[in-house]
Amino acid sequence: MSAVSERVRRAGESGGRLARAPAEARTRALQALASALAQPAVRARVLEANGRDFAAASGLAAPLLRRLTLDATKLETLADGAGQLAARADPLGTVLARRKLDEGLVLTQERCPLGVLAVVFESRPDALVQIASLALRSGNAVLLKGGREAAESNRALADVVRGALGSSGLPADAVQLLDDRSEVDALLGLEKGVDLVVARGGKEFVEHVRARSRIPVLAHAEGVCHVFLHRSADPSKAAGIVVDSKVSYPAACNAAETLLWEPGAEAALDATVAALRSAGVELRGDGATRARHPDMTVATGADWDAEYGALILAVARVDDLDAALAHIARHGSQHTEAIVAEDRSAAERFLAEVDAACVFHDASTRFADGYRFGLGGEVGIGTGKMHARGPVGVDGLLTFRWLLRGSGQVSADYGPGKKPFLHEEL
């Protein structure tokens, strides 16, 4: 515990220096990170480390292997995300409100960092760079713990990030890599020093973190995402959207896991099923769907709540839009839901009534991503409703302070029968 407390103390001190540094210094660090990730020598070291992780990952499930793997495209995306954040205006000190309470008494609401973040994630080493980049832009220190299956990759990427900090005159200890699970458990037991824990992983993993933490937890949990084919769905559009939602990265939390359709959408269903089969997707259908496509595997009750993370998709017929909304409310994880419909009123009702962090019309569920949203990346996708929801970028890592500048005023002079407040917006 004492070793972890010391690391948290150093993170807090470094985070304070990071937050107080000029905006240009944080921008330089992000530019240096983007530049480093584009250098062939750096990429070679990172990919070599990732290769060692992959070679040692025998027995790891296929979805986790896909998340573990780094390649040139992923590194280019990471570099581009850091570049996006470098180009973004620095948010620290942004004035949200300014109000004159009285002559010579002015109240200001300003944005500021949360402080020290602890982010625990599984499998995906590229998440380390996304999280660190967002912490840099928002002026937060961050303690990172990735899965042991990605230990070599995480160390290599953390070295790149810390090098970018150092070369920009900022403290490298603002980004720290925790070494093992015992350090995480010790950290979760702390009562002060860490302001927010972000837990990314499967449902059991997230619940493990929540159960042991005395610190507020932002959960990036399971993604049981649906695509609903309305009777007005265009067959070609439906097939393209569903295939992208399922096939482009089946291990991602924003991949579709269930396809719903209603009577009248048979043409869209048929086109979608044909496209999915061509892509090698195993389809598990309910009775009504199998009546039309009898070669599908029989779906069981467990399929409607499954996050496969693989080329498997459950398919069910619902009676109408009302039934689709009810199915999603019962089985969805409040991550991302989509409707394919030419009927604008049906689409707008779906957007209005589905309770999820991301709700889409005529677009792939795979757009639910911090990089694609223009956030430069994400520390996670929040499926709850408190503190941040959906892809959590810079804005989700900020809070605010109230700063009051007076000239000798005391509160006892104000109120009914006394001096009135002006409350004038400036």
C-alpha positions as CSV (number, residue, x, y, z in Angstrom):
1,M,0.0,0.0,0.0
2,S,2.8,2.4,0.9
3,A,4.4,2.0,-2.6
4,V,1.1,2.6,-4.3
5,S,0.4,5.7,-2.1
6,E,3.8,7.1,-3.1
7,R,3.0,6.6,-6.7
8,V,-0.4,8.3,-6.3
9,R,1.4,11.2,-4.4
10,R,3.8,11.7,-7.3
11,A,1.0,11.5,-9.8
12,G,-0.9,14.2,-7.8
13,E,2.1,16.5,-7.7
14,S,2.9,16.0,-11.4
15,G,-0.8,16.4,-12.3
16,G,-0.8,19.8,-10.6
17,R,2.2,20.9,-12.5
18,L,0.6,19.6,-15.7
19,A,-2.6,21.6,-15.0
20,R,-0.7,24.8,-14.2
21,A,1.6,24.6,-17.2
22,P,0.9,26.9,-20.1
23,A,-1.5,25.5,-22.6
24,E,1.2,25.6,-25.2
25,A,3.3,23.0,-23.2
26,R,0.4,20.5,-23.2
27,T,-0.1,21.1,-26.9
28,R,3.7,20.5,-27.6
29,A,3.5,17.3,-25.7
30,L,0.6,16.0,-27.8
31,Q,2.4,17.1,-31.0
32,A,5.5,15.3,-29.8
33,L,3.5,12.1,-29.1
34,A,1.8,12.2,-32.5
35,S,5.3,12.7,-34.1
36,A,6.8,9.9,-32.2
37,L,4.1,7.5,-33.1
38,A,4.7,8.2,-36.8
39,Q,8.5,7.5,-36.6
40,P,9.5,4.2,-38.1
41,A,11.9,3.3,-35.3
42,V,9.3,3.9,-32.6
43,R,6.7,1.9,-34.5
44,A,9.2,-0.9,-35.0
45,R,9.9,-1.1,-31.2
46,V,6.2,-1.0,-30.3
47,L,5.2,-3.6,-32.9
48,E,8.1,-5.8,-31.7
49,A,6.9,-5.6,-28.2
50,N,3.4,-6.4,-29.3
51,G,4.7,-9.4,-31.2
52,R,6.2,-10.7,-28.0
53,D,2.8,-10.3,-26.3
54,F,1.1,-12.1,-29.1
55,A,3.5,-15.0,-29.1
56,A,2.9,-15.5,-25.3
57,A,-0.9,-15.3,-25.6
58,S,-1.5,-18.9,-26.4
59,G,-5.0,-19.9,-25.2
60,L,-6.4,-16.4,-25.3
61,A,-9.9,-16.2,-26.7
62,A,-10.1,-15.0,-30.3
63,P,-11.8,-11.7,-29.5
64,L,-9.1,-10.8,-27.0
65,L,-6.4,-11.7,-29.5
66,R,-8.0,-9.2,-32.0
67,R,-8.0,-6.5,-29.3
68,L,-4.4,-7.3,-28.3
69,T,-3.0,-6.9,-31.8
70,L,-1.4,-3.7,-32.9
71,D,-0.6,-2.8,-36.5
72,A,0.4,0.1,-38.7
73,T,-3.2,1.2,-39.1
74,K,-3.9,1.3,-35.3
75,L,-0.7,3.3,-34.7
76,E,-1.6,5.7,-37.4
77,T,-5.0,6.2,-35.8
78,L,-3.4,6.8,-32.4
79,A,-1.0,9.4,-34.0
80,D,-4.0,11.1,-35.7
81,G,-6.0,11.1,-32.4
82,A,-3.1,12.8,-30.6
83,G,-2.8,15.3,-33.4
84,Q,-6.6,16.0,-33.2
85,L,-6.2,16.8,-29.5
86,A,-3.1,19.0,-30.1
87,A,-5.2,21.1,-32.6
88,R,-8.0,21.5,-30.2
89,A,-8.3,24.6,-28.0
90,D,-7.0,24.0,-24.5
91,P,-10.1,23.7,-22.2
92,L,-8.5,24.6,-18.9
93,G,-9.6,28.0,-17.5
94,T,-12.5,28.3,-19.9
95,V,-15.1,30.6,-18.4
96,L,-18.5,28.9,-18.2
97,A,-20.3,31.7,-16.4
98,R,-19.4,35.2,-15.1
99,R,-21.9,36.9,-12.8
100,K,-21.8,40.2,-10.8
101,L,-23.3,39.7,-7.4
102,D,-22.7,43.3,-6.4
103,E,-20.4,46.1,-7.3
104,G,-16.9,44.8,-6.8
105,L,-18.1,41.2,-6.2
106,V,-17.8,39.0,-9.3
107,L,-18.3,35.2,-9.4
108,T,-16.7,33.1,-12.2
109,Q,-17.2,29.5,-13.1
110,E,-14.1,28.0,-14.7
111,R,-13.3,24.6,-16.1
112,C,-10.5,22.6,-14.4
113,P,-9.2,19.0,-14.4
114,L,-10.6,16.3,-12.2
115,G,-7.1,15.7,-10.9
116,V,-5.8,12.1,-10.7
117,L,-7.4,9.4,-12.8
118,A,-6.8,5.6,-12.5
119,V,-7.8,3.7,-15.6
120,V,-7.9,-0.1,-15.6
121,F,-8.4,-1.8,-18.9
122,E,-8.1,-5.2,-20.6
123,S,-6.4,-6.4,-23.7
124,R,-6.3,-3.3,-25.9
125,P,-2.8,-1.6,-25.7
126,D,-3.9,1.1,-28.1
127,A,-6.3,2.3,-25.3
128,L,-3.2,3.4,-23.3
129,V,-2.3,6.1,-25.8
130,Q,-5.8,7.3,-26.2
131,I,-6.3,7.6,-22.5
132,A,-2.9,9.3,-21.9
133,S,-3.6,11.7,-24.8
134,L,-6.9,12.8,-23.3
135,A,-5.4,13.1,-19.9
136,L,-2.7,15.4,-21.3
137,R,-5.2,17.7,-23.1
138,S,-7.4,17.9,-20.0
139,G,-4.5,18.5,-17.5
140,N,-5.1,15.3,-15.5
141,A,-2.5,12.9,-14.2
142,V,-3.3,9.2,-14.9
143,L,-2.3,5.9,-13.5
144,L,-2.8,3.1,-16.0
145,K,-3.2,-0.7,-15.6
146,G,-3.6,-2.8,-18.7
147,G,-4.1,-6.5,-19.0
148,R,-1.1,-8.7,-18.3
149,E,-1.5,-10.2,-21.8
150,A,-0.4,-6.8,-23.2
151,A,2.3,-6.1,-20.7
152,E,5.2,-5.6,-23.2
153,S,3.1,-3.5,-25.5
154,N,1.9,-1.3,-22.7
155,R,5.4,-0.7,-21.4
156,A,6.6,0.3,-24.9
157,L,3.7,2.7,-25.4
158,A,4.0,4.2,-21.9
159,D,7.7,4.9,-22.7
160,V,6.6,6.8,-25.8
161,V,4.1,8.9,-23.9
162,R,6.4,9.6,-21.0
163,G,9.1,10.6,-23.5
164,A,6.8,13.1,-25.2
165,L,6.0,14.6,-21.8
166,G,9.7,14.9,-20.9
167,S,10.7,16.4,-24.2
168,S,8.1,19.1,-23.7
169,G,9.3,20.1,-20.2
170,L,6.4,18.4,-18.4
171,P,6.6,15.8,-15.6
172,A,6.8,12.2,-16.9
173,D,5.1,11.0,-13.7
174,A,1.9,12.6,-14.8
175,V,1.5,9.3,-16.7
176,Q,2.3,6.1,-14.8
177,L,1.9,2.4,-15.6
178,L,0.9,0.2,-12.7
179,D,2.8,-3.1,-12.7
180,D,0.4,-5.8,-11.4
181,R,-3.1,-6.6,-10.1
182,S,-2.1,-6.2,-6.4
183,E,-1.3,-2.5,-7.1
184,V,-4.8,-2.0,-8.5
185,D,-6.4,-3.6,-5.5
186,A,-4.3,-1.4,-3.2
187,L,-5.2,1.7,-5.2
188,L,-8.9,0.9,-5.0
189,G,-8.7,0.8,-1.3
190,L,-7.4,4.4,-1.0
191,E,-9.6,7.0,0.5
192,K,-7.9,10.0,-1.1
193,G,-5.4,10.9,-3.8
194,V,-7.4,9.5,-6.8
195,D,-10.4,11.3,-8.1
196,L,-11.9,8.9,-10.6
197,V,-11.4,5.2,-11.5
198,V,-12.3,4.2,-15.1
199,A,-12.9,0.5,-15.5
200,R,-12.9,-0.9,-19.0
201,G,-13.6,-4.6,-19.6
202,G,-16.1,-7.3,-19.3
203,K,-19.1,-7.2,-16.9
204,E,-17.4,-9.4,-14.2
205,F,-14.2,-7.3,-14.3
206,V,-16.1,-4.0,-14.0
207,E,-18.1,-5.4,-11.1
208,H,-14.9,-6.5,-9.4
209,V,-13.6,-2.9,-9.6
210,R,-16.8,-1.4,-8.4
211,A,-17.1,-3.8,-5.4
212,R,-13.6,-2.9,-4.2
213,S,-13.3,0.8,-4.9
214,R,-13.8,3.6,-2.4
215,I,-13.3,6.0,-5.3
216,P,-16.0,7.0,-7.8
217,V,-16.0,4.5,-10.7
218,L,-16.9,5.3,-14.4
219,A,-17.7,2.0,-16.0
220,H,-17.0,1.1,-19.6
221,A,-18.9,-2.1,-19.6
222,E,-20.5,-4.5,-22.0
223,G,-22.0,-3.5,-25.3
224,V,-25.2,-5.5,-26.2
225,C,-26.0,-3.3,-29.3
226,H,-29.0,-3.7,-31.6
227,V,-29.9,-2.8,-35.1
228,F,-33.6,-2.6,-35.9
229,L,-34.9,-2.9,-39.4
230,H,-38.1,-0.9,-39.8
231,R,-40.6,-1.9,-42.4
232,S,-39.4,1.1,-44.5
233,A,-35.8,0.1,-44.4
234,D,-33.9,0.2,-47.7
235,P,-32.5,-3.4,-48.3
236,S,-29.1,-2.3,-49.7
237,K,-28.6,0.3,-47.0
238,A,-29.7,-2.1,-44.3
239,A,-27.2,-4.8,-45.5
240,G,-24.3,-2.3,-45.5
241,I,-25.1,-0.9,-42.1
242,V,-25.5,-4.3,-40.4
243,V,-22.4,-5.8,-42.0
244,D,-20.3,-2.9,-40.9
245,S,-21.8,-3.0,-37.4
246,K,-21.0,-6.6,-37.0
247,V,-18.1,-7.5,-39.2
248,S,-15.7,-4.5,-39.2
249,Y,-14.5,-5.2,-35.7
250,P,-16.6,-7.9,-34.0
251,A,-14.6,-7.8,-30.8
252,A,-15.4,-4.1,-30.2
253,C,-18.0,-3.1,-27.6
254,N,-19.8,-1.1,-30.3
255,A,-20.3,-4.1,-32.5
256,A,-23.9,-5.2,-33.1
257,E,-25.0,-8.3,-31.3
258,T,-28.7,-8.5,-32.1
259,L,-30.6,-7.8,-35.3
260,L,-34.3,-7.0,-35.0
261,W,-36.8,-6.8,-37.8
262,E,-40.6,-6.3,-38.1
263,P,-43.2,-7.5,-40.7
264,G,-42.7,-5.6,-43.9
265,A,-38.9,-5.6,-43.6
266,E,-38.5,-9.0,-45.2
267,A,-36.6,-7.6,-48.2
268,A,-34.2,-5.8,-46.0
269,L,-33.8,-8.9,-43.8
270,D,-33.1,-11.1,-46.8
271,A,-30.5,-8.7,-48.2
272,T,-28.9,-8.4,-44.8
273,V,-28.8,-12.1,-44.1
274,A,-27.2,-12.8,-47.5
275,A,-24.5,-10.2,-46.8
276,L,-23.8,-11.5,-43.3
277,R,-23.4,-15.0,-44.6
278,S,-21.0,-13.9,-47.3
279,A,-19.0,-12.3,-44.5
280,G,-18.9,-15.5,-42.5
281,V,-21.2,-14.5,-39.7
282,E,-23.0,-17.3,-37.7
283,L,-26.7,-16.4,-37.4
284,R,-28.9,-17.5,-34.6
285,G,-32.6,-16.9,-35.2
286,D,-35.8,-17.1,-33.3
287,G,-38.7,-19.1,-34.6
288,A,-40.2,-16.4,-36.9
289,T,-36.8,-15.7,-38.4
290,R,-36.0,-19.4,-39.0
291,A,-39.4,-19.8,-40.7
292,R,-38.0,-17.6,-43.4
293,H,-34.3,-18.7,-43.1
294,P,-34.5,-22.3,-41.8
295,D,-30.8,-23.0,-42.0
296,M,-30.1,-20.6,-39.1
297,T,-29.0,-21.9,-35.8
298,V,-31.8,-21.9,-33.2
299,A,-31.4,-19.0,-30.8
300,T,-31.9,-19.5,-27.1
301,G,-33.0,-17.1,-24.4
302,A,-29.3,-16.5,-23.5
303,D,-28.6,-15.1,-27.0
304,W,-30.6,-11.9,-26.5
305,D,-28.3,-10.9,-23.6
306,A,-25.0,-12.0,-25.2
307,E,-22.1,-9.9,-26.0
308,Y,-20.4,-12.3,-28.4
309,G,-17.4,-10.3,-29.4
310,A,-17.2,-12.6,-32.4
311,L,-18.8,-13.2,-35.8
312,I,-22.1,-14.3,-34.3
313,L,-25.3,-12.4,-34.5
314,A,-28.7,-13.1,-32.9
315,V,-31.8,-12.3,-35.1
316,A,-35.4,-11.8,-33.9
317,R,-38.6,-10.7,-35.4
318,V,-40.6,-8.2,-33.4
319,D,-44.2,-7.2,-34.0
320,D,-43.6,-3.5,-34.5
321,L,-41.6,-0.5,-33.4
322,D,-43.2,-0.7,-29.9
323,A,-42.0,-4.2,-29.6
324,A,-38.5,-3.3,-30.8
325,L,-38.3,-0.6,-28.2
326,A,-39.4,-3.0,-25.5
327,H,-36.9,-5.6,-26.6
328,I,-34.0,-3.1,-26.5
329,A,-35.1,-1.8,-23.1
330,R,-35.2,-5.3,-21.7
331,H,-32.0,-6.7,-23.2
332,G,-29.8,-3.7,-24.2
333,S,-26.9,-2.4,-22.2
334,Q,-27.5,1.3,-22.8
335,H,-24.5,1.5,-25.1
336,T,-25.5,2.0,-28.7
337,E,-28.7,1.3,-30.6
338,A,-29.5,1.9,-34.3
339,I,-32.6,1.9,-36.6
340,V,-32.6,1.6,-40.4
341,A,-35.7,3.3,-41.7
342,E,-36.8,5.6,-44.6
343,D,-39.8,6.6,-42.5
344,R,-38.5,9.8,-40.8
345,S,-41.2,9.8,-38.1
346,A,-40.4,6.2,-37.0
347,A,-36.7,7.1,-36.9
348,E,-37.3,10.2,-34.8
349,R,-39.4,8.3,-32.4
350,F,-36.7,5.7,-32.0
351,L,-34.1,8.4,-31.4
352,A,-36.4,10.0,-28.8
353,E,-37.4,6.9,-26.9
354,V,-34.4,4.6,-26.8
355,D,-32.5,5.0,-23.5
356,A,-28.9,4.5,-24.5
357,A,-25.7,6.6,-24.6
358,C,-25.7,6.5,-28.4
359,V,-28.7,6.2,-30.6
360,F,-28.3,6.3,-34.4
361,H,-30.5,6.4,-37.5
362,D,-29.2,4.9,-40.8
363,A,-25.7,4.6,-39.4
364,S,-23.5,1.8,-38.2
365,T,-23.2,1.2,-34.4
366,R,-19.4,1.3,-35.0
367,F,-19.5,5.1,-35.1
368,A,-19.9,5.1,-31.3
369,D,-16.2,5.9,-30.8
370,G,-14.3,8.9,-29.4
371,Y,-12.0,9.1,-32.4
372,R,-14.9,9.0,-34.9
373,F,-16.8,11.6,-32.8
374,G,-13.8,13.9,-33.1
375,L,-12.9,13.6,-29.5
376,G,-9.3,12.4,-30.3
377,G,-10.1,9.1,-28.5
378,E,-11.9,8.1,-25.4
379,V,-11.0,6.9,-21.9
380,G,-14.1,4.7,-22.2
381,I,-17.7,4.6,-23.2
382,G,-19.9,5.4,-20.2
383,T,-23.2,3.5,-20.3
384,G,-24.5,5.0,-17.0
385,K,-26.0,8.5,-16.6
386,M,-23.6,10.0,-14.0
387,H,-20.8,11.7,-14.6
388,A,-20.3,11.3,-18.3
389,R,-22.1,9.2,-21.0
390,G,-21.1,7.7,-24.3
391,P,-17.5,8.2,-25.5
392,V,-15.7,10.0,-22.7
393,G,-13.3,12.5,-24.2
394,V,-11.7,15.7,-22.8
395,D,-15.1,17.2,-21.6
396,G,-15.8,14.1,-19.5
397,L,-12.4,14.5,-17.7
398,L,-13.1,18.1,-16.5
399,T,-15.1,19.6,-13.7
400,F,-15.3,23.3,-12.7
401,R,-14.6,25.7,-9.8
402,W,-16.4,28.8,-8.6
403,L,-14.0,31.7,-8.2
404,L,-15.3,34.8,-6.2
405,R,-13.4,38.1,-6.4
406,G,-14.5,40.6,-3.9
407,S,-13.5,43.9,-2.3
408,G,-14.3,43.3,1.4
409,Q,-17.9,42.2,1.3
410,V,-19.4,40.0,4.0
411,S,-22.5,37.7,3.5
412,A,-24.3,39.1,6.6
413,D,-24.9,42.4,4.7
414,Y,-27.1,40.7,2.1
415,G,-30.6,39.2,2.1
416,P,-34.3,40.2,2.8
417,G,-34.4,43.7,4.3
418,K,-30.7,44.2,3.6
419,K,-28.7,44.8,0.6
420,P,-30.0,43.0,-2.6
421,F,-27.8,40.9,-4.9
422,L,-27.5,42.2,-8.4
423,H,-27.0,38.8,-10.1
424,E,-26.0,40.5,-13.3
425,E,-24.7,38.1,-16.0
426,L,-21.5,39.4,-17.5
